[in-house]
Amino acid sequence: MRGKGERASGRTTRLALQAGGLILALVVVWALLRTPAGPAVALANTAASAVDGGAQPSTDLLVDDPEVEGWESEAISERIDAQLAKIVRWLEEPARVAVGELENLAAPGFRGAALRPESVGTVFDGEPFRIERAEALESDPGRHQERAGFVAALKELRQPYLANVHAKFKLYRIEVGEASIVTRQYLSIDGRDSEGQVEEHTTWASSWTRTEPPRLENLVIEDYERARTAAAGPLFADTTESILGYPIASDYLLGRDLPYWYQRIEMRFGQSPLGYHGVSLGDVNGDGLEDLYLANPGGLPNRLYVQNPDGTVTESSAAAGVDWMTRTMSSLFVDLDNDGDQDLVVGSTPQIVMENDGSGRFRGRQTLPGNAFATSMAAADADGDGDLDLYICNYSSAGPVPIHDANNGPPNTLWRNDGDWRFTDITDEVGLDQGNSRFSFAAAWEDYDNDGDLDLYVANDYGRNNLYKNDGGRFRDVAGEAGVEDISAGMSVTFGDYDHDGWMDLYVSNMFSSAGNRITYQRQFNPAAGAEDRTEFQRHAKGNSLFKGGPDGRFTDVSVEAGVTMGRWAWASLFVDIDNNGFEDLIIANGNLTNENSKDL
């Protein structure tokens, strides 16, 4: 997982520099708040060089006051966030906030609609979930009036919950007018009611006074969804310590967080505060049980955990010969010599190809040259000769240029497996050099056009993605004509036929940024940019994308109607049938690494 820092305020630049130079939208956004065009690139370069051991940024980049910077909308959003935080405190623990303090959040003359629809319809009912959505929303804000009415609306919202309530707002849009302020914010609430566990998601459309502090004038909800399960508690439990067989705290590596290590190991060894090092699953010793390989930053050994019959694991890195201490961004278990066991490719610099002797012990057989970060790898028989070839996604610490559609990244590589542990770089030969200068995070092979050969989709950070159509072993980038360039912060890709129509669909995880959504829609944001560039910046903060495949080779963007854009800061995604009903669901891994600022998670 790679960490990107976000904060819904003018603190964006400071946290971007803390979290690292591979941040997308908020480095972009805050840079352009201060400059009309090119200096954004200079800021990104400065941030990148800082985290990779270069010159430290100038202190004038660490301004932490949006009003000083001329961004009234961000200053106001901070004050509204403070008001929303009081609502959260009351929802979670009503005794913590007095009724008088709640009343004071609303302006005299407040008008509000119901905060939960009276009528909901079931859109999915299967073990263990029931999903319900609003059948109609109240558009007239006259149900609840005056300050007492606002408190009554909140009490109606809170009333069904019995225990374990958690709530969170995300203020993602703001329009500052002369007389009032209009905002939109997501609200999620979860807890236990009389039926079991319940989680609600809704959007508040509200207006606020221009007073200090801002107070609510009008409030309606624009959408509503509720998920239920009859389970009395969480559906998943953390079993890490029981599987390890000892407390995490006693493990010198797992028991310490990334800040601990990057403050103690020099960056020249490959340390990083970003935490985007992957894991791989594979049966290394042929016992039918999946084993786990954990990649680590430089200066720390990679770990191999071999699963025992009782479900525990044994740490076997050194014994297996895979305890590399060079910076490892990714790894892949794959049978490269067709002998039936799982070999291992370690995404270091260069990439290390290791042969499995069948018992879970490895020896190095080849290195694949390259100076970039191998963020992920995807194996497939790309040329149809019966063995698996390797496609390696690469990334660089260099500043992306232009930052919203970068074309100065390192090339990805396709390595043809020639047998006997020999690999040949055939990237240019087969046409995969088209659009091959981006900042790539993930790739997936799939026959999306049902013509019998494997095509390739590549998810890129800082810009548009690639879809390489395979025509008899030659590839052509058709992402634009297929409608899946998805210009954004691409971090993962997964294929699946979610609607069972026989054509593969495509889901790409990107980044939802509340600060990015607010700022890129302000009139003063990058005034020198054209309409197309502004739209592309706005797209960067929008969230994830679902593309429905069809027989004409084109995809239709159904992200909004399917309700799958809000994946938060989404690093990984996977189509998988988690409830065994025959339909593929989506699992999204998300979050930020922002040190002590846990509010961004």
Disulfide bonds with the S-S distance in Angstrom:
none
